[in-house]
Amino acid sequence: MVYEVFARKSRGEALRHIGNLNAPDDELARVYAHAEFDEERWFDMWVVPRDRVVEVFTRAEAEVAR
Amino acid sequence: MSTAESLARPEEAGLAAVRDLVLVLADSKRLLGLRYAEWILGAPELEAGIACASMAQDEWGHARLLYALLKDFGDDVDHLEHGRDAAGYRCIALLDRAPDAWPGLVVLNALADTALTVQCEALRGSAFEPLAQRVGKLLEEERFHAAHGAAWLRRLARAGGAARDVVAADVARALPVLLAWFGPDSPAAAHLVDGGFADAAGSVLRERFLERVAPLLDEVGALPDAVALLPGFDGFDEAMRRTRTGGPDAETLARIRGDRNRVFLMD
């Protein structure tokens, strides 16, 4: 399962997408995110399975078509 | 004997036990770091390899900090790190040779690393302050190691079939060694506690360790055995926290001492 990884530098700042990883479950996703992305001093970090990210809209197709 | 001398003696005995313990921890962490490093390439998942790289660096960092502390005891740190033969190493005996497959590494991660952590936790308020300062930071990093080990042990146990059998056998082999590793309730152990150098030793730490890993032992059905298992200390060298026989194998020794790199050291 692919997980998307988000983090921010300080409280109140917007979460930033910082990468993704493969993990079989939430528990290992958490551990792997820590190992892979903890080199900077993040205030907090979150992972979410990619298939749980719901698309609102995308302009990509319209722009390519133009 | 003067009053000052009688007061100094338990203090000295306590400090000698601290020195022994720091070397045990430093050697074990150096060896464990090598074991993690061996799986940076070839772990079952790319991400697990990255986690091993991270844990290897942590353990080698901890080992360096701990070896450096031994200067305060008059040790020749360069000799300790690069000049000893196999019989001089005080690592947990399980680390003497490389595990032959991934489940073996997972057991080192989930159980041996946790045994080291339980021991380090007992030193958080140590009267030997340089040690207390260092274990604080080190324990922060260990939380992630424990999470990785636990997640993987559960994963293998729940996979069933051969994976479960292999990991259960590895746990059964590791457990008696780790339970004995905390040592007997000896005078030296009492000096550590009475002098305020550790908040517990021997069987108290053994119980803390068992309590910590009980959920994982339960996963592979090792819990009843573990509870029944009281270690014997025949041939156990308390200062080494292991039996004297053996030590790291030749390949391991060459790598942890950095034999092939000595010629490139410029200082």
Interface residues (C-beta under 8 A of the other chain):
Chain A: L21 N22 A23 P24 D25 E27 L28 R30 V31 Y32 H34 A35 E36 D38
Chain B: E45 L46 E47 A48 I50 A51 A53 S54 M55 F144 A147 H148 A151 W152 R154 R155
